[in-house]
Amino acid sequence: MSSQNRLRWRAVLISRAARLCLWMAPEWLRDRWLGVLWRAMFLGPDDGPHRAGEIVLADLRTYAFLDRSTIFDSDPLVMAYREGRRSVALRLMNYLNLDEDAVQKLMEVDDGLGD
């Protein structure tokens, strides 16, 4: 096994062990750690989104209807699907615990990817 594959395998084992510890923890502790992990993925040291985080959150904002209300559809399954996307994005925003200025900035960010 090459050293690179050995490192990958070790990362997989560490990830599995961390996931097991996280899901065996009490719910309040699990929520706190998930918040820490989500913040580490999207926020920089100043507790504001770094550029990659801004781009991903801007795309998520559009995909999950955070910048507008969910578009109505007469099919209840389509509406449930859209509301599910929106609720996941709202949960992420809750974990990030951004202040109003940061959220407003995110609403104005152009992800640079076009529509």
Backbone as CSV, one residue per row, in Angstrom:
resi,resn,N_x,N_y,N_z,CA_x,CA_y,CA_z,C_x,C_y,C_z
1,MET,0.851,-1.175,0.000,0.000,0.000,0.000,0.897,1.238,0.000
2,SER,0.616,2.171,-0.898,1.433,3.381,-0.988,1.171,4.269,0.232
3,SER,2.090,5.188,0.465,1.943,6.070,1.627,0.705,6.970,1.481
4,GLN,0.398,7.356,0.244,-0.783,8.187,0.025,-2.066,7.412,0.333
5,ASN,-2.135,6.158,-0.099,-3.308,5.329,0.208,-3.397,5.043,1.706
6,ARG,-2.254,4.881,2.351,-2.234,4.658,3.791,-2.803,5.879,4.526
7,LEU,-2.429,7.089,4.066,-2.963,8.311,4.671,-4.465,8.433,4.448
8,ARG,-4.917,8.083,3.243,-6.349,8.123,2.963,-7.101,7.147,3.864
9,TRP,-6.588,5.945,3.992,-7.242,4.940,4.821,-7.279,5.395,6.277
10,ARG,-6.211,5.995,6.747,-6.175,6.501,8.114,-7.217,7.611,8.296
11,ALA,-7.350,8.488,7.303,-8.360,9.554,7.375,-9.761,8.967,7.423
12,VAL,-10.003,7.906,6.657,-11.312,7.246,6.674,-11.591,6.671,8.059
13,LEU,-10.616,6.009,8.645,-10.809,5.421,9.975,-11.049,6.490,11.035
14,ILE,-10.308,7.597,10.964,-10.503,8.695,11.919,-11.899,9.292,11.750
15,SER,-12.311,9.466,10.505,-13.640,10.020,10.224,-14.736,9.122,10.785
16,ARG,-14.604,7.826,10.590,-15.602,6.885,11.110,-15.658,6.916,12.628
17,ALA,-14.497,6.982,13.277,-14.456,7.021,14.738,-15.071,8.317,15.259
18,ALA,-14.776,9.435,14.596,-15.346,10.718,15.017,-16.854,10.715,14.849
19,ARG,-17.328,10.169,13.736,-18.772,10.109,13.496,-19.457,9.253,14.566
20,LEU,-18.850,8.125,14.916,-19.419,7.262,15.945,-19.478,7.987,17.285
21,CYS,-18.402,8.669,17.648,-18.390,9.417,18.914,-19.435,10.524,18.901
22,LEU,-19.563,11.191,17.766,-20.516,12.289,17.665,-21.941,11.793,17.827
23,TRP,-22.292,10.682,17.200,-23.671,10.205,17.270,-23.993,9.462,18.560
24,MET,-22.972,9.095,19.316,-23.223,8.463,20.608,-23.352,9.504,21.722
25,ALA,-23.000,10.734,21.426,-23.051,11.803,22.425,-24.498,12.229,22.669
26,PRO,-24.758,12.844,23.818,-26.104,13.377,24.060,-26.463,14.424,23.004
27,GLU,-27.752,14.606,22.796,-28.207,15.484,21.709,-27.694,16.917,21.852
28,TRP,-27.674,17.465,23.055,-27.216,18.845,23.235,-25.748,18.988,22.854
29,LEU,-24.939,17.968,23.177,-23.523,18.017,22.842,-23.313,17.813,21.345
30,ARG,-24.104,16.926,20.759,-24.022,16.683,19.319,-24.356,17.956,18.540
31,ASP,-25.399,18.659,18.960,-25.769,19.908,18.288,-24.668,20.956,18.417
32,ARG,-24.064,21.017,19.579,-22.981,21.993,19.774,-21.797,21.664,18.859
33,TRP,-21.411,20.396,18.784,-20.286,20.013,17.936,-20.606,20.171,16.458
34,LEU,-21.837,19.860,16.054,-22.214,20.069,14.660,-22.132,21.546,14.309
35,GLY,-22.536,22.399,15.231,-22.408,23.835,15.000,-20.961,24.243,14.818
36,VAL,-20.077,23.692,15.633,-18.645,23.996,15.509,-18.119,23.526,14.162
37,LEU,-18.506,22.328,13.751,-18.026,21.791,12.471,-18.553,22.588,11.283
38,TRP,-19.855,22.937,11.305,-20.411,23.741,10.209,-19.729,25.100,10.145
39,ARG,-19.487,25.708,11.297,-18.831,27.016,11.310,-17.406,26.914,10.776
40,ALA,-16.718,25.834,11.097,-15.352,25.664,10.599,-15.327,25.515,9.081
41,MET,-16.379,24.918,8.512,-16.411,24.731,7.066,-16.676,26.027,6.304
42,PHE,-17.490,26.908,6.849,-17.940,28.071,6.100,-17.373,29.400,6.565
43,LEU,-16.932,29.494,7.816,-16.530,30.780,8.365,-15.032,30.861,8.574
44,GLY,-14.516,32.064,8.413,-13.105,32.318,8.649,-12.857,32.682,10.096
45,PRO,-11.632,33.092,10.408,-11.278,33.412,11.797,-12.038,34.618,12.359
46,ASP,-12.545,35.494,11.487,-13.281,36.672,11.950,-14.779,36.397,12.096
47,ASP,-15.179,35.132,12.040,-16.574,34.688,12.132,-17.439,35.188,10.984
48,GLY,-16.810,35.580,9.899,-17.520,35.919,8.678,-17.180,34.872,7.635
49,PRO,-18.051,34.667,6.670,-17.778,33.649,5.655,-16.533,33.987,4.833
50,HIS,-15.671,33.004,4.612,-14.551,33.213,3.703,-15.089,33.117,2.280
51,ARG,-14.269,33.404,1.275,-14.764,33.517,-0.099,-15.434,32.227,-0.580
52,ALA,-14.820,31.073,-0.316,-15.435,29.811,-0.740,-16.770,29.602,-0.028
53,GLY,-16.826,29.949,1.253,-18.077,29.841,1.994,-19.145,30.762,1.436
54,GLU,-18.752,31.981,1.049,-19.706,32.917,0.449,-20.304,32.351,-0.834
55,ILE,-19.457,31.758,-1.669,-19.930,31.219,-2.949,-20.906,30.064,-2.715
56,VAL,-20.550,29.152,-1.823,-21.420,28.002,-1.554,-22.728,28.453,-0.913
57,LEU,-22.654,29.376,0.037,-23.869,29.844,0.692,-24.745,30.656,-0.264
58,ALA,-24.127,31.393,-1.194,-24.913,32.127,-2.193,-25.649,31.152,-3.107
59,ASP,-24.985,30.074,-3.502,-25.650,29.069,-4.326,-26.766,28.389,-3.538
60,LEU,-26.501,28.061,-2.295,-27.513,27.433,-1.445,-28.701,28.364,-1.241
61,ARG,-28.419,29.652,-1.088,-29.485,30.643,-0.917,-30.474,30.577,-2.073
62,THR,-29.957,30.510,-3.298,-30.818,30.457,-4.468,-31.512,29.103,-4.583
63,TYR,-30.768,28.033,-4.406,-31.308,26.680,-4.553,-32.408,26.392,-3.545
64,ALA,-32.240,26.907,-2.324,-33.162,26.569,-1.239,-34.215,27.650,-0.989
65,PHE,-34.346,28.600,-1.909,-35.371,29.643,-1.815,-35.219,30.500,-0.571
66,LEU,-33.989,30.735,-0.114,-33.804,31.590,1.059,-33.968,33.061,0.716
67,ASP,-33.786,33.413,-0.556,-33.910,34.819,-0.942,-35.326,35.182,-1.367
68,ARG,-36.232,34.237,-1.316,-37.634,34.475,-1.653,-38.466,33.361,-1.017
69,SER,-39.752,33.545,-0.999,-40.591,32.479,-0.458,-40.637,31.319,-1.450
70,THR,-40.938,30.154,-0.947,-41.009,28.972,-1.797,-42.064,29.187,-2.875
71,ILE,-41.712,28.874,-4.094,-42.627,29.052,-5.213,-43.748,28.029,-5.092
72,PHE,-44.980,28.521,-5.145,-46.141,27.647,-4.987,-46.271,26.697,-6.176
73,ASP,-46.685,25.484,-5.878,-46.999,24.499,-6.905,-48.235,23.739,-6.434
74,SER,-49.108,23.406,-7.364,-50.339,22.702,-6.982,-50.076,21.257,-6.567
75,ASP,-48.930,20.719,-6.936,-48.570,19.351,-6.545,-47.989,19.385,-5.126
76,PRO,-48.632,18.726,-4.164,-48.140,18.778,-2.786,-46.764,18.133,-2.612
77,LEU,-46.422,17.163,-3.433,-45.096,16.548,-3.325,-44.002,17.523,-3.741
78,VAL,-44.254,18.297,-4.762,-43.284,19.304,-5.205,-43.113,20.353,-4.109
79,MET,-44.218,20.787,-3.515,-44.138,21.775,-2.433,-43.372,21.217,-1.233
80,ALA,-43.630,19.967,-0.883,-42.922,19.349,0.240,-41.427,19.259,-0.052
81,TYR,-41.070,18.937,-1.281,-39.661,18.850,-1.680,-38.994,20.222,-1.552
82,ARG,-39.661,21.248,-2.041,-39.102,22.603,-1.970,-38.968,23.077,-0.528
83,GLU,-39.959,22.789,0.285,-39.883,23.181,1.692,-38.787,22.401,2.423
84,GLY,-38.555,21.160,2.017,-37.468,20.379,2.596,-36.117,21.000,2.295
85,ARG,-35.926,21.427,1.050,-34.675,22.108,0.680,-34.505,23.365,1.523
86,ARG,-35.583,24.099,1.690,-35.524,25.349,2.443,-35.202,25.081,3.917
87,SER,-35.801,24.044,4.494,-35.570,23.773,5.914,-34.131,23.337,6.181
88,VAL,-33.528,22.614,5.258,-32.124,22.219,5.424,-31.228,23.456,5.410
89,ALA,-31.480,24.363,4.484,-30.680,25.580,4.408,-30.876,26.442,5.656
90,LEU,-32.095,26.530,6.154,-32.348,27.298,7.374,-31.638,26.673,8.575
91,ARG,-31.586,25.343,8.610,-30.864,24.675,9.695,-29.383,25.026,9.649
92,LEU,-28.810,25.018,8.455,-27.400,25.384,8.306,-27.173,26.819,8.759
93,MET,-28.041,27.729,8.338,-27.891,29.128,8.750,-27.998,29.256,10.266
94,ASN,-28.852,28.443,10.873,-28.974,28.459,12.327,-27.677,27.998,12.991
95,TYR,-27.064,26.955,12.454,-25.784,26.487,13.002,-24.694,27.533,12.831
96,LEU,-24.706,28.256,11.726,-23.662,29.256,11.491,-23.804,30.453,12.422
97,ASN,-25.043,30.696,12.893,-25.287,31.746,13.870,-24.699,33.087,13.421
98,LEU,-25.020,33.484,12.204,-24.513,34.729,11.656,-25.336,35.906,12.158
99,ASP,-24.685,37.061,12.313,-25.439,38.250,12.685,-26.169,38.801,11.458
100,GLU,-27.041,39.765,11.676,-27.882,40.263,10.593,-27.080,40.892,9.461
101,ASP,-25.973,41.561,9.792,-25.145,42.180,8.750,-24.531,41.124,7.837
102,ALA,-24.058,40.029,8.425,-23.451,38.962,7.623,-24.496,38.292,6.739
103,VAL,-25.693,38.091,7.262,-26.758,37.481,6.468,-27.131,38.411,5.317
104,GLN,-27.234,39.709,5.589,-27.561,40.663,4.532,-26.476,40.659,3.454
105,LYS,-25.223,40.579,3.867,-24.122,40.523,2.905,-24.237,39.271,2.034
106,LEU,-24.583,38.139,2.658,-24.746,36.904,1.904,-25.881,37.014,0.882
107,MET,-26.916,37.742,1.239,-28.041,37.895,0.322,-27.639,38.704,-0.904
108,GLU,-26.594,39.527,-0.772,-26.162,40.389,-1.870,-25.007,39.806,-2.663
109,VAL,-24.376,38.740,-2.165,-23.201,38.161,-2.823,-23.585,37.509,-4.130
110,ASP,-22.834,37.806,-5.157,-22.991,37.116,-6.429,-22.016,35.947,-6.384
111,ASP,-22.526,34.745,-6.610,-21.651,33.570,-6.517,-20.646,33.495,-7.658
112,GLY,-20.780,34.341,-8.665,-19.815,34.381,-9.751,-19.970,33.242,-10.730
113,LEU,-20.981,32.427,-10.568,-21.150,31.264,-11.431,-22.204,31.490,-12.503
114,GLY,-22.915,32.598,-12.443,-23.970,32.854,-13.423,-25.220,32.074,-13.063
115,ASP,-26.287,32.322,-13.802,-27.546,31.621,-13.514,-27.918,30.653,-14.558
